[in-house]
């Protein structure tokens, strides 16, 4: 199983970015999928997730209203649309997947992708 994340970059505050995470060896429609981030010197933290059954979406408070998680089952890809970016959003962003949504949201997914760096300048 591989989760390949991409789409990070260097942007200015208030800009937008869309991260993508494509799975191989795993069918995302059968799994909860999510995004986490880790800033320098900090622990990895939950950002957003979408469940497998009803597609329920959950966000950390700082992401609500600015970030949108979505899943394209045909492309086996999950996206994180990030708008109105702030310097404090600067982190390495990781995608994750697993059968158990609660475990995923708590930081214990079955699968992790490699990170993609997002840097937001003020």
N, C-alpha and C positions, 0 to 999 in steps of 0.2 A: 504494500500500500504506500502510495506517495501522495502528498498534498503539496502542490507547487503554487506558492504565492508570488504575486508580482504586482506592480503598479505603484510602488512607493517612489518617493523622490523628494526633492527640495522645492518647497513652495513658500509663498509669502502668506502672512496672516490674512484670513478671510478668503483665501483660495479654496479650491475643491480638489479632491483626488478620489479616484475609484480604485480600490484594491480588488484583485481577483485571486481566487484560489481554486485550482482545478485538480480534481482527484483522479488517480489511476489505481486500479485494483480495488476500488471501493465505490459503491453506488450511493451517492449523496442523498438521493431521494429516500433511502431507507434509514438515514442517520440524522441525528441532530448535528448541526454545524455551527461554528461560532468563530469569533475573533477575539484575540487577547492582545495586550501590548505590554511592553516592558521598557520603561525609561531607564536611563543610566542611574545606577545605584538604587534602583527600586525593584520590587518583586513584580513578577508577571501578574497582570490584572485583567479581569474580564471586561470586555467591551460590549459585545452583542452576540446573540445566538438566535437561531431559528430552529424550531422543533421539526421532527420528521413527520408526525401524524397530522396535526392540524395546522402546521406552519406558524404556530404562535411565536411571536418575536419578543425578545427581551433585550433591554439595553441598560448599561450602567447609567447613572444619573447624568454624568457629564456628556454622554453621547446622545441623550434624548433630545429630539428636535433638530439635531445637526447631522447625525449619522443614520444611514438606512442599510440594513442587511437584507439581502435578497438571494434567492437560489434559483438557478436555471437548471432544472433537472435534465433537460435535453443535452445541455453542454457539460453536465456533471460539474458545475462550477458554482461557487458562492462568491458574492460580491459584498463589498463594504463601500458604500458611497459616503464620502465624508465632505461635508460642506462647512463653510464658515470656520475653517481651521484656525486653531490658536497655537501659539508657541508651546503651550503645555501639552498639546497633542503629540509633540515630538517623542517618538518611541520606535522601537522595532515592533512591528505588528505580525502576529502569528495567527494562522488559521488552525482550526481543530475540528475533529469530527468524532462521533461515537454514538452508540446505540442509546445511551442513557443521558438524556438531556440534563438532568439535575447534576449528575456527576461532571458533565462537561462544563456547566456553568460554574461549578465549584473549583474548576481547574484540573479535573481529572478525566480528560477525554481519553479515548483509546488511541487516537492518532493525533500527532502534531505535524504541522508543516514547518518548513524552514521560514525564517522571518524575512520581512521586507522593511527597509528603513524608511520612515517618514520623518522629515525634518521641516519644521515650520518656522520661518524667520519672522521677526517682528518688524 
